[in-house]
């Protein structure tokens, strides 16, 4: 009896001392956004993982560096911006692959004083709404200011979505910038249906900067459609960027390989496409 009790005590002690595998945390964004959906779809390729919401790319990168998360979805320009503040991140983090591209849109009043991103650089007192502080769009604006310092001449308002477009129509701001995947619905449709508002792109050539680690530009200038139709076709050139999955470089090699493989082979599954 004493022998059996001793064996049980040793077994319990061994179990308590054995390492417990922690869940892999995937940091995304708000529950209503694409990043959160991608993160949940990614879970099927990463056993024993969980998804955490966040305020966006910068928080995701901070979580990776602190070890609070092991995988994250971020904008490429947010990563480039983060590297300027934390150069050590280039060695501690690893880009596993890109998911899709997002592009920068600029809404203005058709008869307003700001007609383009050039006007934001040169017109005294020009105001631009760039989303909530810490949001993906506000990070894009911060990084664009690093590449083109003249953008610092514009006054920033931290508002986004329909509220920001309402402020634009009410002449409380001169422009609204946001970043999203090229499409004809959403905010693009809202602007195009308002006769007082017009759309343009962010296409200053100084935005053609390269990421030090790869030597490739952070932004790629592309022509995006904002209206279709024989008599109503409208398009413009703007800066677009990759949305990527980043991991801690010290994450288990099997998990890193599994995620990279999923991006290469099953991207449509990650994006929720059938």
VOPAGU-2260 file (C-alpha; in pm, 1 decimal, decimal comma):
REM VOPAGU-2260
SITE   aa  ch    i         X         Y         Z
SITE  UNK   A    0       0,0       0,0       0,0
SITE  UNK   A    1     282,0     235,8      91,2
SITE  UNK   A    2     460,0     140,3    -230,6
SITE  UNK   A    3     150,8     218,5    -442,6
SITE  UNK   A    4     102,8     551,1    -265,0
SITE  UNK   A    5     467,8     638,6    -329,2
SITE  UNK   A    6     433,0     556,0    -701,6
SITE  UNK   A    7     120,1     768,4    -733,4
SITE  UNK   A    8     293,5    1059,9    -561,5
SITE  UNK   A    9     588,0    1037,8    -802,2
SITE  UNK   A   10     352,5    1019,7   -1104,0
SITE  UNK   A   11     157,9    1328,6    -997,3
SITE  UNK   A   12     482,8    1515,8    -932,6
SITE  UNK   A   13     613,6    1425,1   -1278,2
SITE  UNK   A   14     291,6    1544,0   -1443,0
SITE  UNK   A   15     307,5    1872,9   -1256,9
SITE  UNK   A   16     669,0    1925,4   -1358,4
SITE  UNK   A   17     622,5    1829,6   -1723,3
SITE  UNK   A   18     608,4    2119,5   -1967,3
SITE  UNK   A   19     260,8    2223,9   -2079,2
SITE  UNK   A   20     237,3    2327,8   -2440,6
SITE  UNK   A   21      89,4    2678,8   -2454,8
SITE  UNK   A   22    -162,9    2766,9   -2721,5
SITE  UNK   A   23     -39,0    2947,2   -3029,2
SITE  UNK   A   24    -198,9    3291,6   -3028,4
SITE  UNK   A   25    -300,3    3445,3   -3362,9
SITE  UNK   A   26    -341,7    3823,1   -3328,7
SITE  UNK   A   27    -585,9    3978,7   -3577,3
SITE  UNK   A   28    -804,0    4292,5   -3554,3
SITE  UNK   A   29   -1170,6    4364,7   -3476,0
SITE  UNK   A   30   -1428,8    4086,8   -3498,0
SITE  UNK   A   31   -1598,3    4256,2   -3791,8
SITE  UNK   A   32   -1285,8    4275,4   -4008,4
SITE  UNK   A   33   -1117,4    4045,4   -4260,4
SITE  UNK   A   34    -813,0    3983,6   -4038,5
SITE  UNK   A   35   -1029,8    3816,8   -3773,8
SITE  UNK   A   36   -1193,0    3589,5   -4031,9
SITE  UNK   A   37    -853,3    3493,0   -4175,2
SITE  UNK   A   38    -720,8    3421,7   -3826,4
SITE  UNK   A   39   -1008,8    3184,5   -3751,4
SITE  UNK   A   40    -962,1    3008,3   -4085,7
SITE  UNK   A   41    -589,8    2975,2   -4011,4
SITE  UNK   A   42    -664,7    2781,2   -3692,9
SITE  UNK   A   43    -740,7    2463,6   -3890,1
SITE  UNK   A   44    -375,4    2458,2   -4000,7
SITE  UNK   A   45    -236,1    2535,0   -3653,2
SITE  UNK   A   46    -343,3    2277,9   -3392,7
SITE  UNK   A   47    -412,2    2410,1   -3042,0
SITE  UNK   A   48    -431,6    2775,2   -3145,3
SITE  UNK   A   49    -657,0    3063,7   -3051,3
SITE  UNK   A   50    -747,8    3396,5   -3209,9
SITE  UNK   A   51    -724,3    3728,4   -3028,7
SITE  UNK   A   52    -880,0    4052,4   -3144,8
SITE  UNK   A   53    -665,9    4366,0   -3146,2
SITE  UNK   A   54    -661,3    4733,6   -3238,4
SITE  UNK   A   55    -474,3    4651,6   -3559,2
SITE  UNK   A   56    -133,1    4592,4   -3712,7
SITE  UNK   A   57      79,1    4786,3   -3462,7
SITE  UNK   A   58     -70,2    4606,1   -3163,9
SITE  UNK   A   59     -19,4    4276,6   -3345,6
SITE  UNK   A   60     349,4    4352,0   -3395,6
SITE  UNK   A   61     389,9    4459,5   -3034,4
SITE  UNK   A   62     229,9    4133,3   -2921,5
SITE  UNK   A   63     469,0    3932,8   -3139,1
SITE  UNK   A   64     771,7    4109,0   -2995,6
SITE  UNK   A   65     653,4    4062,9   -2635,9
SITE  UNK   A   66     566,6    3695,9   -2691,3
SITE  UNK   A   67     197,7    3754,5   -2621,8
SITE  UNK   A   68     125,6    3626,8   -2975,1
SITE  UNK   A   69     313,5    3395,3   -3209,2
SITE  UNK   A   70     132,3    3466,9   -3537,7
SITE  UNK   A   71     -25,6    3789,1   -3664,1
SITE  UNK   A   72    -182,2    3949,0   -3968,5
SITE  UNK   A   73     -42,2    4293,4   -4050,8
SITE  UNK   A   74      -9,4    4551,7   -4324,8
SITE  UNK   A   75     330,8    4562,6   -4492,5
SITE  UNK   A   76     369,0    4936,8   -4433,2
SITE  UNK   A   77     289,1    4887,4   -4063,8
SITE  UNK   A   78     573,1    4634,7   -4051,0
SITE  UNK   A   79     807,1    4877,7   -4230,7
SITE  UNK   A   80     704,0    5156,2   -3992,3
SITE  UNK   A   81     756,7    4927,2   -3692,6
SITE  UNK   A   82    1108,3    4843,1   -3812,6
SITE  UNK   A   83    1202,6    5210,7   -3807,7
SITE  UNK   A   84    1119,5    5215,4   -3435,5
SITE  UNK   A   85    1233,6    4860,0   -3350,0
SITE  UNK   A   86    1510,4    4750,4   -3592,1
SITE  UNK   A   87    1571,7    4435,9   -3385,5
SITE  UNK   A   88    1231,9    4307,1   -3504,1
SITE  UNK   A   89    1381,6    4221,5   -3843,1
SITE  UNK   A   90    1573,2    3935,2   -3679,2
SITE  UNK   A   91    1304,4    3827,7   -3433,4
SITE  UNK   A   92    1011,6    3815,3   -3674,7
SITE  UNK   A   93     959,8    3628,2   -4001,7
SITE  UNK   A   94     726,5    3705,9   -4293,6
SITE  UNK   A   95     556,9    3378,1   -4389,9
SITE  UNK   A   96     367,4    3502,7   -4694,5
SITE  UNK   A   97     122,9    3755,5   -4833,4
SITE  UNK   A   98    -254,3    3723,0   -4838,5
SITE  UNK   A   99    -384,3    4001,7   -5061,7
SITE  UNK   A  100    -335,8    4367,6   -5148,7
SITE  UNK   A  101    -506,1    4671,2   -4999,4
SITE  UNK   A  102    -503,2    5016,9   -5156,5
SITE  UNK   A  103    -522,2    5373,4   -5027,6
SITE  UNK   A  104    -827,5    5583,4   -5117,8
SITE  UNK   A  105    -871,0    5957,2   -5071,8
SITE  UNK   A  106   -1219,4    6112,1   -5067,9
SITE  UNK   A  107   -1254,4    6488,8   -5115,9
SITE  UNK   A  108   -1533,4    6736,9   -5181,9
SITE  UNK   A  109   -1564,9    6785,1   -5555,8
SITE  UNK   A  110   -1574,6    7163,5   -5510,5
SITE  UNK   A  111   -1344,1    7171,6   -5207,5
SITE  UNK   A  112    -998,5    7323,7   -5176,7
SITE  UNK   A  113    -831,6    6979,9   -5156,5
SITE  UNK   A  114    -848,9    6782,9   -5480,9
SITE  UNK   A  115    -548,5    6550,1   -5444,2
SITE  UNK   A  116    -277,9    6426,8   -5208,8
SITE  UNK   A  117     -56,3    6707,0   -5344,2
SITE  UNK   A  118    -300,0    6961,3   -5199,7
SITE  UNK   A  119    -264,4    6799,8   -4856,2
SITE  UNK   A  120     105,6    6883,2   -4875,8
SITE  UNK   A  121      75,4    7241,2   -4994,9
SITE  UNK   A  122    -252,9    7401,2   -4885,7
SITE  UNK   A  123    -226,1    7574,9   -4550,0
SITE  UNK   A  124    -470,4    7440,2   -4290,6
SITE  UNK   A  125    -585,0    7139,7   -4498,1
SITE  UNK   A  126    -735,4    6866,7   -4278,4
SITE  UNK   A  127    -751,7    6490,9   -4339,9
SITE  UNK   A  128    -931,8    6218,4   -4143,8
SITE  UNK   A  129    -725,3    5897,3   -4119,7
SITE  UNK   A  130    -932,0    5664,9   -3901,0
SITE  UNK   A  131    -894,9    5590,6   -3532,2
SITE  UNK   A  132    -556,6    5640,2   -3371,5
SITE  UNK   A  133    -360,5    5316,0   -3404,5
SITE  UNK   A  134    -579,7    5186,3   -3687,6
SITE  UNK   A  135    -428,8    5045,7   -4006,7
SITE  UNK   A  136    -508,2    5362,7   -4199,2
SITE  UNK   A  137    -353,2    5589,5   -3936,7
SITE  UNK   A  138     -35,8    5377,4   -3947,1
SITE  UNK   A  139     -33,0    5406,8   -4326,3
SITE  UNK   A  140     -57,4    5784,7   -4289,3
SITE  UNK   A  141     228,9    5787,6   -4036,3
SITE  UNK   A  142     451,5    5584,5   -4267,1
SITE  UNK   A  143     360,3    5797,0   -4568,3
SITE  UNK   A  144     464,8    6104,6   -4367,2
SITE  UNK   A  145     805,1    5943,4   -4317,5
SITE  UNK   A  146     843,3    5889,7   -4692,6
SITE  UNK   A  147     697,6    6229,4   -4789,9
SITE  UNK   A  148     754,1    6478,1   -4503,3
SITE  UNK   A  149     534,0    6739,7   -4673,6
SITE  UNK   A  150     229,7    6539,5   -4562,8
SITE  UNK   A  151     307,7    6672,9   -4213,9
SITE  UNK   A  152     167,3    7008,2   -4332,0
SITE  UNK   A  153    -184,3    6862,3   -4317,2
SITE  UNK   A  154    -380,3    6862,1   -3991,2
SITE  UNK   A  155    -493,8    6514,0   -3889,6
SITE  UNK   A  156    -832,8    6414,2   -3751,1
SITE  UNK   A  157    -862,1    6064,9   -3603,4
SITE  UNK   A  158   -1201,1    5971,3   -3742,3
SITE  UNK   A  159   -1296,2    5697,1   -3986,1
SITE  UNK   A  160   -1582,1    5523,3   -4165,0
SITE  UNK   A  161   -1915,1    5686,2   -4245,7
SITE  UNK   A  162   -1871,1    5941,5   -3965,1
SITE  UNK   A  163   -1557,7    6073,6   -4132,0
SITE  UNK   A  164   -1729,9    6089,4   -4472,0
SITE  UNK   A  165   -2017,4    6275,2   -4305,1
SITE  UNK   A  166   -1766,0    6524,5   -4164,7
SITE  UNK   A  167   -1624,7    6564,9   -4516,0
SITE  UNK   A  168   -1968,0    6633,4   -4666,2
SITE  UNK   A  169   -2037,9    6881,1   -4382,0
SITE  UNK   A  170   -1711,4    7063,2   -4463,8
SITE  UNK   A  171   -1556,4    6987,8   -4124,5
SITE  UNK   A  172   -1258,8    6811,1   -4286,4
SITE  UNK   A  173   -1110,1    6852,0   -4633,6
SITE  UNK   A  174   -1029,9    6487,7   -4709,2
SITE  UNK   A  175   -1076,9    6133,6   -4578,7
SITE  UNK   A  176    -819,4    5861,1   -4634,8
SITE  UNK   A  177    -869,6    5489,1   -4581,0
SITE  UNK   A  178    -708,4    5159,9   -4680,5
SITE  UNK   A  179    -902,5    4857,1   -4801,7
SITE  UNK   A  180    -908,1    4586,7   -5066,9
SITE  UNK   A  181   -1000,3    4717,9   -5413,7
SITE  UNK   A  182   -1374,6    4680,5   -5456,6
SITE  UNK   A  183   -1677,5    4875,3   -5575,4
SITE  UNK   A  184   -1886,2    4850,3   -5259,1
SITE  UNK   A  185   -1828,7    4974,0   -4904,6
SITE  UNK   A  186   -1694,2    5327,0   -4862,8
SITE  UNK   A  187   -1618,1    5351,6   -5236,0
SITE  UNK   A  188   -1987,1    5307,1   -5314,0
SITE  UNK   A  189   -2084,7    5557,2   -5042,0
SITE  UNK   A  190   -1863,4    5824,6   -5194,9
SITE  UNK   A  191   -1967,3    5752,0   -5554,0
SITE  UNK   A  192   -2336,3    5783,0   -5462,9
SITE  UNK   A  193   -2287,1    6130,7   -5314,8
SITE  UNK   A  194   -2276,2    6399,3   -5585,5
SITE  UNK   A  195   -2073,7    6632,3   -5362,2
SITE  UNK   A  196   -1790,1    6386,3   -5300,5
SITE  UNK   A  197   -1515,6    6262,6   -5530,9
SITE  UNK   A  198   -1249,1    5990,0   -5510,4
SITE  UNK   A  199    -880,4    6002,6   -5593,0
SITE  UNK   A  200    -564,5    5814,9   -5500,1
SITE  UNK   A  201    -247,2    5856,0   -5296,5
SITE  UNK   A  202      14,9    5851,2   -5570,1
SITE  UNK   A  203     301,9    6077,2   -5463,9
SITE  UNK   A  204     615,4    5923,3   -5615,2
SITE  UNK   A  205     809,5    5964,2   -5288,6
SITE  UNK   A  206     598,2    5676,7   -5154,9
SITE  UNK   A  207     801,6    5441,6   -5375,3
SITE  UNK   A  208    1029,1    5336,9   -5087,3
SITE  UNK   A  209    1188,8    4997,5   -5034,1
SITE  UNK   A  210    1181,0    4763,7   -4735,5
SITE  UNK   A  211    1543,3    4726,7   -4614,2
SITE  UNK   A  212    1517,0    4351,9   -4553,3
SITE  UNK   A  213    1393,5    4265,5   -4904,2
SITE  UNK   A  214    1493,4    4560,5   -5120,6
SITE  UNK   A  215    1136,6    4570,2   -5257,6
SITE  UNK   A  216     901,1    4870,5   -5246,3
SITE  UNK   A  217     654,5    4880,2   -4958,6
SITE  UNK   A  218     392,4    5036,7   -5184,4
SITE  UNK   A  219     308,2    4939,2   -5540,7
SITE  UNK   A  220     128,7    5189,5   -5761,4
SITE  UNK   A  221    -177,0    5034,4   -5923,1
SITE  UNK   A  222    -476,9    5148,1   -6121,2
SITE  UNK   A  223    -799,0    5074,0   -5931,4
SITE  UNK   A  224   -1156,8    5095,8   -6055,6
SITE  UNK   A  225   -1412,6    5292,1   -5856,3
SITE  UNK   A  226   -1696,1    5280,4   -6109,8
SITE  UNK   A  227   -1787,2    5047,8   -6396,0
SITE  UNK   A  228   -1997,7    5107,4   -6702,7
SITE  UNK   A  229   -1966,0    5217,0   -7064,5
SITE  UNK   A  230   -2044,5    5581,2   -6982,6
SITE  UNK   A  231   -1944,6    5577,7   -6617,4
SITE  UNK   A  232   -1605,0    5406,1   -6600,2
SITE  UNK   A  233   -1371,8    5571,9   -6348,3
SITE  UNK   A  234   -1027,4    5471,0   -6229,2
SITE  UNK   A  235    -714,4    5622,8   -6081,2
SITE  UNK   A  236    -363,8    5528,0   -5974,6
SITE  UNK   A  237    -288,2    5484,6   -5606,4
SITE  UNK   A  238     -46,4    5322,9   -5362,4
SITE  UNK   A  239    -127,8    4962,0   -5274,1
SITE  UNK   A  240      34,9    4734,6   -5017,5
SITE  UNK   A  241      46,6    4369,0   -4919,8
SITE  UNK   A  242    -131,1    4223,4   -4620,3
SITE  UNK   A  243      97,7    3958,4   -4472,6
SITE  UNK   A  244     117,6    3690,8   -4205,6
SITE  UNK   A  245     414,1    3734,5   -3970,9
SITE  UNK   A  246     541,7    3494,9   -3706,0
SITE  UNK   A  247     792,6    3493,6   -3425,5
SITE  UNK   A  248    1107,0    3341,3   -3574,3
SITE  UNK   A  249    1147,4    3114,0   -3270,5
SITE  UNK   A  250     808,7    2947,5   -3324,9
SITE  UNK   A  251     823,5    2570,9   -3379,4
SITE  UNK   A  252     951,8    2490,2   -3730,6
SITE  UNK   A  253     661,0    2253,9   -3801,3
SITE  UNK   A  254     410,8    2532,1   -3730,1
SITE  UNK   A  255     604,1    2783,5   -3941,7
SITE  UNK   A  256     610,5    2533,8   -4229,5
SITE  UNK   A  257     240,3    2455,2   -4190,1
SITE  UNK   A  258     139,7    2823,1   -4206,6
SITE  UNK   A  259     367,0    2897,4   -4502,6
SITE  UNK   A  260     224,5    2591,9   -4679,8
SITE  UNK   A  261    -132,1    2704,5   -4607,7
SITE  UNK   A  262     -63,4    3047,2   -4761,3
SITE  UNK   A  263      88,3    2888,8   -5071,1
SITE  UNK   A  264    -169,8    2614,6   -5126,0
SITE  UNK   A  265    -489,9    2713,7   -4948,9
SITE  UNK   A  266    -507,2    3092,6   -4965,8
SITE  UNK   A  267    -867,6    3081,4   -5083,9
SITE  UNK   A  268    -956,4    2881,1   -4771,1
SITE  UNK   A  269    -782,7    3136,5   -4548,1
SITE  UNK   A  270    -974,0    3416,6   -4718,6
SITE  UNK   A  271   -1303,5    3231,3   -4682,2
SITE  UNK   A  272   -1358,8    3182,3   -5053,6
SITE  UNK   A  273   -1528,2    2867,0   -5179,9
